[in-house]
């Protein structure tokens, strides 16, 4: 693909439903090889890649067939102000 830049996925760190306009779509948090900043990307752009397969083996399907979110285990939680 001439003129098209290829990016290498180092890891997928999370998967979540993100609001886009009036709807929602499934996105994954991607760590790109050679870059410090991670970005949220539509899961469709990474379907069938080794990175998605590795994420699903470690956690669970990134996109469940029934449409329910599949999330990585939480490492942090947000507490209310009254606690």
Buried (B, 14 or more C-beta within 10 A) or exposed (E): EEEEEEEEBBBBEBBBBEEEEEEEEBBBBBBBEEEEEBEEBEBEEBEEEEBBEEBBEEBBEBBEEEEEEBEBEEEEEEEEEEE
